[in-house]
Amino acid sequence: MTPFERGLLDLLPRLRRFARSLAIDAADADDLCQVALEKALKAEALWEPGTRLDSWMYRIMRNCWIDEVRMRKRRSETFVAEEDGVEVGEADDRRIEARVELGNVDRAMAALPPEQREVIALILVEGMAYKEAADLLDLPMGTITSRLVRGRQALMELLGEAA
């Protein structure tokens, strides 16, 4: 396994989380992750060793998602989101509550505009610095900050938490 491939393998959990935040639907997120990894493997020669592989991959994944959304729009296809259900008969109440809360957060994230969801995923979920996210998304720092603030407020409202 090459160092590049090893780096991709190490990034896989983070890439899957980012794909899920973009695509919302688990199956779509898996497909997005696979497409982005395939493109990265084919374009390995374009990656400059010593630069951040994660930022490079996030940009590839984001571009793949933009292409997918445009394609869906052109085809006028609609997808029904999977229903998130709670497993019945699970003995551990804390685990059930955590699953319900995670489902609530997933639905709240899905209700956000894509621009806010993307910034929240990069900064709050992936732990990127504002500057890194701004560079990755090719946006001014002020735009990143305002999208993050509006996204946080919307999430708190959707989740019924005090601001």
Disulfide bonds with the S-S distance in Angstrom:
none
